[in-house]
Amino acid sequence: MTTTSLGAREMERRLGFAEHAERGRRARQLSLWRDSLLGAAWLVTVAGVAFFFASGAMAWTAPVDAVNALGRFTGLVATALILFQMGLASRAPWIERALGHDKALKIHGSLGEPVFYLLVAHAALLVVGQGSLASRGILDQTAWYLAHSRDIALSILSLALLLIVGVTSVAAVRRRWPYETWHAIHLFTYAAIALAVPHQFGVGSTFSSSTPAKVFWIALYVIAVGSLVIWRMWMPLYRAARHRLRVMRVERHDDGTVSVTVGGRNLHYWNAHAGQFFIWRFLTPELWATAHPYSLSAAPDGRSLRITVKPLGDDSLALRRLRPGVRVVAEGPLGRFHHDSRVGRGVVLIGAGVGITPLRAMLEDKRAQRGECTVILRASTYLEAPLLDEIRQLAVTQGATLYEVIGPRGKGWSTPDGPQSLSQIIPRLSTCDVFVCGPEKWSARVKADARHHGVPEEAIHAEEFAW
Ligand SMILES: Cc1cc2nc3c(=O)[nH]c(=O)nc-3n(C[C@H](O)[C@H](O)[C@H](O)COP(=O)(O)OP(=O)(O)OC[C@H]3O[C@@H](n4cnc5c(N)ncnc54)[C@H](O)[C@@H]3O)c2cc1C
């Protein structure tokens, strides 16, 4: 383990009031975005429920009416949640500003199960409810729907597709599949959503009977589908054409990682921050079909963007075969793992293995004031510590303190003979922001250590290289 550093007091004097005020302004802005998003979600929910009640759904004359009303209500809530899920996966800037990509995807994923159960309840309650009104059993009613209602037959197909997507998204099942296969099945969702639309307007009494309700529901679809089309399809293609992204350089490193530098025109318009990632698609016969997230491994300079990748599977391995001139499509910048998310005074950048890449970029970033960064590089051997020479050099130029914690696993996040806690090596840890990037379990130990020593939750920032 080795060290170099500048005094904490000197660091504090330089920070000054202005930077603190600026942080306060950013924190207020962030909560404004979050509150607005939450407010919008509540507004949509209240409006949806109001339209449901206004449609006379609660005018029950017999218990079966309650069954049918509940059947319609569960369908309404499930569809509203699905549209919300689409918004969360759209990578739209307001989602990105309010939540950051990984949090948005976590919420997206966590809504999958409730949506699944609500849709099954929706179908079951209406088959039973409508069947009992027509004196038909469950199978007869289902057969009747398939034979007499095209819209409902389509929605039954939609439910079958969503059940497949639901089952394959269960973690235990998902882990067994290559990411690409899982992702391809996940795309069934869009077909399922489209197949369910006709019965919502054709059969669903909430939206077929009232024009304001119909306009409201169509508007929700336009916002959800529109965000996806614009931010997941149109913008990446438009930007690739406008900025003419191309591979400029491919460097293979001794530790097996490869750095790819992508150049283009007016990249500063993207306002990418060191620490952020993009979802990259390299337009070669081998790689064009899949896009992968990789973090920037150097601070963006307005002319180029660099990533450094450890081969993990086919596509990350294939990057070493890239040649200068290859066209690139990049979605982003994404993630809130950067200096503008800071709320504290000092900065701790701690990464394991290839997880050091975004932290190396943050160390180089001009927003990092000289002497305020502490970098902790964790790896089992020096061969698994990418970009080490660059990090050592940057630590000197940035006056940062660098700890190389190399060796076998110890109890916590460190080695048996290394520092057993962040507080041992970082004075005033509780006033710092801690940026951690590495394998999930290891990051969890670092975060627990930081929390244990008083680092507030909003000052702990984690990036995980797996979704
Ligand atoms: C936000 C983020 C930033 C990342 N930054 C870097 C980086 O700077 N350097 C680096 O070496 N790696 C990084 N990764 C990990 C990198 O994306 C995966 O290693 C890569 O996608 C593996 O693809 P593959 O085809 O080679 O391997 P596969 O064998 O297909 O997959 C290996 C693992 O990677 C995951 N994975 C595969 N494809 C994707 C995908 N499109 N999206 C998300 N996960 C996927 C799979 O779930 C699987 O666990 C990052 C991941 C995330 C989520």
The ligand as an ORCA input file, in Angstrom:
! r2SCAN-3c Opt
* xyz 0 1
  C     -23.585      1.255    -16.315
  C     -22.567      0.231    -16.788
  C     -21.282      0.652    -17.120
  C     -20.343     -0.307    -17.542
  N     -19.071      0.131    -17.838
  C     -18.142     -0.787    -18.185
  C     -16.779     -0.364    -18.459
  O     -16.442      0.823    -18.423
  N     -15.867     -1.336    -18.762
  C     -16.207     -2.673    -18.804
  O     -15.355     -3.521    -19.053
  N     -17.503     -3.095    -18.578
  C     -18.453     -2.184    -18.267
  N     -19.747     -2.597    -18.028
  C     -20.096     -4.025    -18.160
  C     -20.355     -4.326    -19.641
  O     -21.481     -3.665    -20.090
  C     -20.560     -5.835    -19.821
  O     -19.413     -6.492    -19.407
  C     -20.808     -6.149    -21.279
  O     -22.049     -5.668    -21.620
  C     -20.705     -7.644    -21.490
  O     -21.177     -7.995    -22.760
  P     -20.634     -9.331    -23.470
  O     -21.463     -9.569    -24.656
  O     -19.181     -9.234    -23.647
  O     -20.888    -10.433    -22.369
  P     -22.139    -11.358    -22.116
  O     -21.600    -12.708    -21.955
  O     -23.228    -11.117    -23.073
  O     -22.617    -10.779    -20.715
  C     -21.788    -10.805    -19.601
  C     -22.490    -10.037    -18.506
  O     -22.713     -8.696    -18.902
  C     -24.093     -8.352    -18.795
  N     -24.489     -7.680    -20.028
  C     -24.350     -8.154    -21.282
  N     -24.853     -7.301    -22.172
  C     -25.334     -6.261    -21.451
  C     -26.010     -5.069    -21.787
  N     -26.271     -4.736    -23.038
  N     -26.409     -4.269    -20.788
  C     -26.135     -4.571    -19.524
  N     -25.508     -5.675    -19.127
  C     -25.111     -6.508    -20.077
  C     -24.843     -9.671    -18.711
  O     -25.942     -9.518    -17.848
  C     -23.847    -10.600    -18.157
  O     -23.940    -10.575    -16.759
  C     -20.704     -1.684    -17.629
  C     -22.008     -2.090    -17.311
  C     -22.926     -1.151    -16.888
  C     -24.302     -1.600    -16.508
*
